[in-house]
Amino acid sequence: MSSNETSATGPRKVILASRASQLAQIQTNMVRDALQAAFPDLSFETSFMTTGGDHNQSQALYLLGGKSLWTKELEVALQEGVVDMLVHSYKDVPTVLPEGCEISGVLEREDPVDSLVVRKDLPWKSLEELPEGAVVGTSSVRRVAQLKRLFPKLLFRDVSNPEPDLMAHDQHRNTRMAKLDAEDSPYTALILAKAGLVRLGWRPRITADIVPPTLFHAVSQGALAIETRIGDAKSRELCRSITHWQTEWRCAAERSCLRVLEGGCSVPVGVSTELVLPTTTTDHHHPGSATLKITGCVTSLTGDRHVQHSMEEEVKDLEGTEAVGSRLAKVLMETGAKAVLDEITKDREKRIGEAKTEDEKQKIEAAIAA
């Protein structure tokens, strides 16, 4: 009997799975609690596993490539019927899912912006205040590319954990925070996704939010997505009941843009979206239409080239928001983004070829193949 069938001895058990990281567990528990509140007569359980992305924390995300690094092992368990739902940070989900899988639910989004966290013994309150030569840590190529344009006086350094064994339980942001505050820390500040900081209880450490147009956030950042098997109508129905349609529409537009650009979690594609409802709207669950405002940008690795465009259109359904995202991507491609993305791809391939050891090459290649 699959976990999604009715049990003769009790309520139907539904199993939610995710990565074993601290943040992933917190997020999965958030989804579980929302489902349990909506369906008190059902039983919801959680299961956690380590993924390829967790095994490769010693490599910069830029080199590791595809987002499937974070999801593949989980999707095998889903397809085999071992679990019923997967809970993801939506920004980690590939824009094209494996055959037989679909996103059935999207929870209300946390603030999607990135935040500055200054070392606790230092006085500065913004990027503008940081002194020349200050070292800012982040593992995101997107953040570095965009901020190099505006803050050439700052030094940006990858802050990925060089010791994979420390990541067994993925105290990832905790580890980064410890690196920042250490007496011998080379970092003046870190830049991290605000949503993760808030969910991990680090809100008091946020020095300042870095909002557009200074820094455009990653696609679907701050949102949680629930993946199910296509054809599993029961699980889909459960997920739809807790879906926040405004977040779903915004993320659909962002992901559609990224799909056309063929970017990944380590490619400097930034976005910002807003969904404006008519003032006469009374039923937020069944909107007749809304105005979608979306901006997308692609920035070269050195920050010297930046392609940005905005659109504002009326949308009436999910497909309409996706169409706007696709059109935005095509404009970006036609106005310089394609050349930038091609250059980034070549740079990644070159750096993989220059890996220091054969073992390192194999790890990178295996990660990308996954």
Summary of the structure (lengths in Angstrom):
residues: 370
radius of gyration: 20.7
end to end distance: 29.9
largest distance: 67.7
contacts: 1244
relative contact order: 0.15
helix: 40%
strand: 22%
